[in-house]
Every structure is written in structure tokens, then in C-alpha cells.
């Protein structure tokens, strides 16, 4: 059974024949292996062109900023999966990546689309970004929803990772309308909500790389790629000195059962 359109049977990413492997118009063996670093290659793979020096620095910085964040839920899921199946690195890595949702790590994508929404609203309404931002913030406040890209439970006075990324973005001349929009949101949100809402790293990452020229639709690839590196470290450590079952036992002791008791316990 045919499903979906059948008239776009092409890919512009890679091909091969008996003599060569071509990636984005370049010979893999003669022009890429040993001659391009991974951040450049990532950019080339996604966009089909090498990044500028400024684009490379911004992407590098974002990847470093989000690669590791301790024993967050996705890391715990990965380590406990490997503890249960030591031969299943791919399963453990998958567990960690699948655990990157709209709250942890995957929140960069939500922030990216929110920034675009504010900018689109300003253009559609014929207003400035500040007016559009205030309108969207007021709507979120009325609906009692969180503001994507703002707020942090630990860094209430400001997410240091976000501060460094935004400073670098300014220094290398990348900052543009997305960073400007994020800063407007960061200024107006506390006034509207009445509580501290600093720009967090999940807001800084999309703002800076979108201004650098990375596509909106591929933003989620950045935290996924970065966290794969961090997960690799955790899985290697897990294979050497496992804490997966320790974490599992800690969950058992930390969580109290409040369901219906059995007949042996007064039910």
C-alpha cells in the first residue's frame, strides 16, 4: 500500500559507487576524513555547506554547553538500562536519547519555536518584537504555562551557561533577531509573572545557533548530538563501575507506596 507522496525520490546527502563515497558533493576519503573536524562535518551534513569560523565557534560552544548535566533522568534511564543489559549499549543509548523530552534537553526545540512564534507575530501584526513578546507572555501567564527558554530551578539569578553563550555570540558578531527576541523575553517575563525568570541554556542555544544560520527544523539535533557524547561517558563509566542498581534501589527507598494495602497489611 502506498502511503504519502511518491514524487520526491531524491537525497542530496550522500551516494556511493564501486570507486568512491560522496557526501554533500565531497569525496569522503580524499576530502573529508582527516581534513575536517566533527563540528564542521555536522554542519556540512545538515546544511550542505561548511560553516564559517563564527558559525563553527557558536555550534561548538552550544555542543559543549549541553553535553553533560549530571544524573538527570535521561542519564539515569541509560545507566539503569545498561546495568540490566550490559551487552546492550545501543539500547542504553537509545533509552537516554528517548528520555530527552520537552522538560529536559529537548526543551531547546520548544524555545526555538517560541522565539519564531514571537517574531512571526510581530511581523504579522505590524508591531515591534517587544509588543509581540509581551502579548505572548501575557497569554502564557493567563494559561499558567511556562515560558520556553526562561527560568531555572537552581540558577534563579541567571544560568551561567546561557550567559557565556550569549556573550560569545555577541563577541563573534553572530547575535541577531533571535538573540534580541530572547533578551526582550528575559526582560519582560519577570515583570509579567512577578518572579525571576532568567534566560536559561535551553533558550540561549536555539537563539544563538538560529542567528548563526542553523535551520529551525534541525535545532533538536543539537542537544541530541551533544547528549550522545555525555551518555557515552556515563555508559563507559557504568560498564566499569555500575551504579544503575544503586539508583534503582534508591528509587525504591525514596518512594512511599500509598495505594490500597493488601490483606496482610490491613486491607
N, C-alpha and C positions, 0 to 999 in steps of 0.2 A: 504494500500500500504506500502510495506517495504521500508524504506529509510536507507541507511548506513549499516555498518556491523552488523551482528546478532550473533556473536560468542564470545562476551565478557560479558556475563550476570552475572557479579560479582561486589561486592563492598567490600572493606576491611575496611570501616569506622565504620559502626555500624549495629547492629542487636538487636532483642529483642524476648522474648517469654513470656509466662504467669508469669514466676517467676523472670525474670531479664532483664536488659538492658545492652548491651555490647557495649562499644565504644573503638575502637582501642585495643581490647583484654583485656580491663579492665572493671570491673563491675562499672557502673555509680554510683550506690548508695553506695556501700561498699568501693570503691577505689578512687573515684573522687570527688564527692560532699563534700565540706568542707575540702578536703585534697589536693587540687591543685588550684593554682591561675590561673587567666584567661589567662595571657600571656603564661604560661606553657601549658594550655589546648589548646590554639590556635595553638601553635607549634605542640603539640601532634596530634591534629585533622588533620593538614595539612601533617605532615611528618610521623606520626605513631610512634613517639618516643618522650620522654621527652627531653627538651633542657638541655644542660649543663648550669652551672651558667653563663658562659660568653655569651652563646647564649641568655639566658633569659635577661641579662642586656642590651645586644645590641638591642634586639627586643623591650624591654620596652622603652628604650631611643628613638627609632625611632617612636614608637606609641605616646609618649608624645610630641615629636617634631612637629608632623604633625597634631595633633588632632584639634587644634584651630588656626585660622588665620583671625579672624575678619569677616567683612561683605563682603566676596568675593562673586562672582556671584552665586556659588552653595548654599551658605547660604541665600543669598537674595531670590533665587528661592524657597528654602524650607520655609522661613518665609512668603513670599507672598502667597504661596500655602496654608499654614495653616490659614492665615488671611482670605482667600477666602473660606476655608472649615475647620472650627475649629474641626470638628469631624474626620478629615482625617489625623491623624498623619502618617499613613503608606504612604499615598500619598505624604505628605510633605517631609518625609524622603527620599522617592524614588526620588522626584524632586531634592533634594540636591545631592544624590549619582549619579544620571544620569548626573548631571552637572559637574562631575569630569572628564574632558577630558584631552587631550594632552597638554593643556596650564596650567591648574591649578590642582594640586594634582595628577592627573593621569599621570603627566609628569615623575614621578618616574619610571614607566614602560618603557617609551621611553629611559630614561637614562640607565636603566638596560640592555636593548637590544643593546644600542650603545656601552656600555662597553664590552659586549660579542662579538660584531662585531669586535671591535678593537683587542681584544685578539685572536679571531679566525683568523683574517687577519695576525697577527704576526706569528701565528703557521703555517698557510698555506703558507706564503711567506718565512718562514725560517728566519725572521728578529726579532729584538727586539721590545718591545712594543712601545718604543719612535718612531721608524721609522714608524710603522704601524699607530700610533696616528697622526703623522704629515701628513701622506698621507690622512687619513680620514678627518682631519681638513682642509686641503687644498681643498679637494673635496667639503666639505660643504661651505667653503668660496667662491669657484668658483660658486657654485649653489645659493649663497646668502641665505643659510639656517642657522637656529640657531643650536648651539651645545647643544645637550641634556645634562642636568646636570650642565651646566655652565651659569653664568650671572644672574644678579638680578637688577630690575629697582630701588630698594630702597637701597640695600646694595652693592653698587658698590665696596666698599673696602673690602668686604667679608661678606658672610652670617653667622651671629653668630651661628645659629643653626647647620649649616654644620661644622663649626669649632669645636663646642663642641662634635658632634657625631664622627668626625674623631679622636679627641683627646682621647675620651673614647675608641674607637676601638683600638687605639694604646696601651692604658693603660692596657686593659684586654687581650691583646695578640691575638686579632682576625684579625687584619689587614693582608691582603694578596694580591693576584694579582689584585683583583678588585679595592681595595683602591689605590694600586700602579698605576694602569692604570688611575684612576681618577685624581690622583695628576700629572701624566705626562700630561694629557689633560689640567689641570688647569695651568700648567707651559707654555705649548706650544701655547695654544689658543690665549692669548693676543699678542704674537709675530706675529702670522699669521694674525690675524684680525686687529691688531693695536688699540684695545680698551680693557678696563677692562672686564674680564670675570671670575669672581671668582667662585669657586665651590659653588653651591647652595644646599639647603637641598634636592632637588629632585635628585641630584647626590649623595649626601652623604648617603641617606637612602638605595638605592639599593647596592651601593658599600659595605657598612658595613654589611648589612644582607646577601648578597651573600657570602662574605668572612666568615660569621658566619655559613654558611651551608644551608641557606634558598634557596628553588628552584627558578630558574629564572621564570618559568611559573606561579608562585604564587605571584610574587612581587607586583602586583597591589592590592592584597588583603590587604596589609599593610596600605596604605593610605585610602582605603575604610573602613577598620575596625576602624582606628583611627578617621577619619572624622565622622563616625557614632556617636561617643561619643560627638564630638563637636556639631554636628547637634542636638543631644538630648538636650544639654544645650540651644541652640538657640530656639528650638521648645518649650521647657518648658517656657523660658522667654517670647516667643511670645504669649503663652497661658495666661500669667499673665498680660503682658503689651505689647500690639501689636504695632509693628512699620511697619508691612507689607504694609499697605495702605499709610503710610507716605513715604516709599521708592518708592511705585508706583507713588505717586504724584510728588515726587522729580524727577523721570524719565521724567514725562510729562513736567515739567517746565524746565528741563535741556536740553531737546532735541528740536531742532528747525525743523519745517516742511519746507522742500524745494521742495516739489512736485508741481504739477500743481495746481494753485489756482482754486477755484470754481467760478461759475458765479457771486456769491455775493461778491467775493473778487478780482474782476478784471479779471477773466478768460473769 
